[in-house]
Amino acid sequence: MVCGKTDMRKGIDGLATLVQDVYELDPYEDTIFLFYGRSKDRYKCLYFDGDGFALLYKRLDEGELQWPKDENEVRLLSQKELRWLLEGLSIQQPKGIPPSLKGSF
């Protein structure tokens, strides 16, 4: 996910170029790239599925996303963090039980 604000007028080519040139990532990876603009009630999702790019644009009817504000940061999210983000929750949940590490008996 791209944490800073993105010009939401960009289409597939503009977002793929942003991923490649600004963040030095491969837009052809098996990765979903998320972007948001000034309004926290909408986002775009860019994905390459093997034979072309797909672009999803979503506008929430109510509520807004708690998008991180680190302007030039790109974050890798787990499936759980992605679900939290798209449900309007913070991706940094302070009260969750942390996963345990493998111990020795």
C-alpha positions in Angstrom: 0.0 0.0 0.0 1.2 3.5 -0.8 0.8 5.6 2.3 0.9 9.1 0.9 -1.8 10.8 -1.1 -2.0 9.9 -4.8 -3.5 11.8 -7.6 -6.7 9.8 -8.1 -7.1 11.0 -11.7 -4.3 8.5 -12.6 -5.4 5.4 -14.5 -3.7 2.1 -14.9 -0.6 3.4 -16.8 -0.1 6.4 -14.4 -0.3 4.2 -11.3 1.9 1.5 -12.8 4.5 4.1 -13.7 4.3 5.5 -10.1 4.9 2.1 -8.7 7.9 1.5 -10.9 9.6 4.9 -11.0 8.8 6.5 -7.6 8.7 3.4 -5.4 11.1 1.2 -7.5 8.8 -1.8 -7.3 7.7 -4.1 -10.1 4.0 -3.5 -11.0 4.0 -6.9 -12.6 4.6 -8.7 -9.3 1.8 -10.9 -7.8 0.9 -7.9 -5.6 -2.1 -5.7 -5.0 -1.1 -2.0 -4.9 -3.5 0.3 -2.9 -3.7 4.1 -3.4 -5.8 6.8 -1.8 -6.2 10.5 -2.6 -7.4 13.5 -0.5 -10.6 11.8 0.4 -10.3 9.0 2.9 -13.6 7.5 1.7 -12.2 6.1 -1.6 -9.3 4.1 -2.9 -7.9 2.5 -6.0 -6.4 -1.0 -6.3 -4.0 -2.0 -9.1 -3.3 -5.6 -9.8 -1.5 -7.5 -12.7 -3.2 -10.9 -13.1 -0.8 -12.4 -15.7 -2.3 -11.1 -18.9 -3.2 -7.5 -18.0 -3.8 -5.0 -15.3 -7.0 -4.7 -13.3 -8.0 -1.4 -11.6 -10.6 -1.3 -8.9 -12.0 2.0 -7.7 -14.1 2.1 -4.5 -16.0 4.9 -2.8 -17.5 4.2 0.6 -21.1 5.3 1.2 -20.4 5.9 4.9 -17.2 6.2 7.0 -13.6 6.6 6.0 -10.4 4.6 5.9 -7.7 5.1 8.5 -4.9 5.3 6.0 -1.3 5.9 7.3 0.1 9.3 6.6 3.7 8.5 6.0 3.9 10.4 2.6 6.7 8.5 0.9 6.3 5.1 2.5 5.1 1.9 1.0 4.0 -0.8 3.3 3.5 -4.5 2.9 0.3 -5.6 4.6 -0.7 -9.0 5.9 -4.2 -10.3 5.0 -5.4 -9.4 8.5 -4.0 -5.8 8.2 -5.6 -5.4 4.8 -9.0 -6.6 6.2 -8.7 -4.1 9.1 -7.8 -1.2 6.7 -10.7 -1.9 4.4 -13.1 -2.3 7.4 -12.2 1.2 8.6 -9.9 0.1 11.4 -6.3 1.1 12.0 -3.7 -1.4 10.7 -1.9 -1.0 14.0 -4.2 -2.6 16.6 -2.8 -1.9 20.0 -4.8 -4.5 22.0 -4.5 -7.6 19.9 -2.7 -10.7 21.2 0.6 -10.9 19.4 1.4 -14.2 17.5 3.6 -16.5 19.6 7.0 -17.5 18.6 8.0 -21.2 18.4 9.4 -22.2 21.7 11.4 -25.1 23.0 10.1 -27.5 25.6 
